[in-house]
Amino acid sequence: MSTSSSNRRQHSRFPIAFEYRLSIAGREHVGVTGNLSLSGAYLASAEPNLAPSDVNKRGILTFDTSSEVISINCRVVYAGSTLDDNPFPSGGGIVFNDPGEEAITAIWNMSIDYLMKR
């Protein structure tokens, strides 16, 4: 039995773009997010690209808000590239591992800011 990704989502995702740095396996990836939730993010761009071998690796996602720098432990759950025959979008998906109150508050505030500007 297959479960759709929408049924697995813990929280609503918002199309919030912000610059990030992802440190994983001794490498730095930088880019812009495509969406954000309280439980994870879609990394719309990553330089260098995330590889399928990065899936299940743990790392640290860091981003700046208007008032602070936030670092969140995470795990890569998806890595896609336009260089292969993958029908899914390029970029990467991450889930947060116990993000902590400070990070949750920052993500919550970014989501509220997004909704207020709509």
C-alpha positions in Angstrom: 0.0 0.0 0.0 1.4 3.4 -1.0 1.1 6.5 1.1 1.0 9.8 -0.7 3.4 12.5 0.4 0.5 14.8 1.4 -0.6 12.1 3.9 2.9 11.9 5.4 3.2 15.7 5.9 3.2 16.6 9.6 2.7 20.4 9.0 1.6 22.7 6.2 4.3 23.9 3.9 4.6 27.5 2.8 6.4 28.7 -0.3 9.0 30.7 1.6 12.3 31.3 -0.1 15.4 32.0 2.0 19.1 31.4 1.6 20.5 28.5 3.5 23.7 26.6 4.1 23.5 22.8 4.6 26.5 21.1 6.1 26.4 17.4 5.4 29.2 14.7 5.4 31.9 17.4 5.6 30.5 19.3 2.5 28.8 22.7 2.4 25.8 23.1 0.1 24.3 26.6 -0.4 21.1 27.6 -2.1 17.5 28.8 -1.7 14.5 27.0 -0.2 11.4 26.4 -2.2 9.2 25.8 0.8 9.3 25.5 4.6 7.3 23.8 7.3 7.8 23.2 11.0 9.1 19.8 10.2 11.2 20.3 7.1 12.1 22.1 4.0 12.4 21.7 0.2 15.7 22.9 -1.0 14.9 24.2 -4.5 18.5 24.8 -5.3 21.7 23.4 -3.9 25.3 24.1 -4.9 26.8 21.6 -5.2 23.8 19.5 -6.0 22.7 16.9 -3.5 23.2 13.4 -4.7 21.0 10.3 -4.2 23.8 9.0 -2.0 23.1 11.9 0.4 19.7 10.5 1.2 19.4 9.5 4.9 22.6 11.5 5.8 22.4 13.8 8.7 23.5 17.4 8.6 22.9 21.0 9.8 20.8 23.5 8.0 21.7 27.1 8.8 19.8 30.3 7.8 19.6 33.9 8.8 16.3 35.5 9.9 16.0 39.2 10.2 17.1 38.9 13.8 19.2 35.8 14.3 21.1 32.8 12.8 19.2 29.5 13.1 20.9 26.1 12.9 18.8 22.9 12.8 19.8 19.3 12.8 18.3 17.6 9.8 18.3 14.5 7.6 18.1 14.4 3.8 15.0 12.5 2.6 15.1 13.3 -1.1 17.7 14.3 -3.6 16.9 14.9 -7.3 18.7 16.2 -10.2 17.9 17.3 -13.7 21.0 15.4 -14.8 19.4 12.0 -14.4 16.2 10.6 -15.7 14.4 11.5 -12.5 10.8 12.7 -13.2 10.8 14.6 -9.9 12.1 18.1 -9.4 15.8 18.8 -8.8 16.8 19.9 -5.3 16.5 18.2 -2.0 14.1 17.5 0.8 15.0 17.5 4.4 13.3 16.8 7.7 14.2 18.5 10.9 15.5 16.4 13.8 14.3 17.9 17.1 14.6 21.5 15.9 14.2 23.1 19.4 12.0 26.0 20.6 14.2 28.8 19.1 14.1 27.3 15.6 10.4 26.4 15.8 9.6 30.0 16.8 11.7 31.4 13.9 10.0 29.1 11.4 6.6 30.0 12.8 7.3 33.7 12.5 8.5 33.3 8.9 5.3 31.4 8.1 3.2 34.1 9.7 5.1 36.8 7.8 4.4 34.9 4.6 0.7 34.6 5.3 0.4 38.3 6.3 1.9 39.4 2.9 -0.5 37.3 0.8 
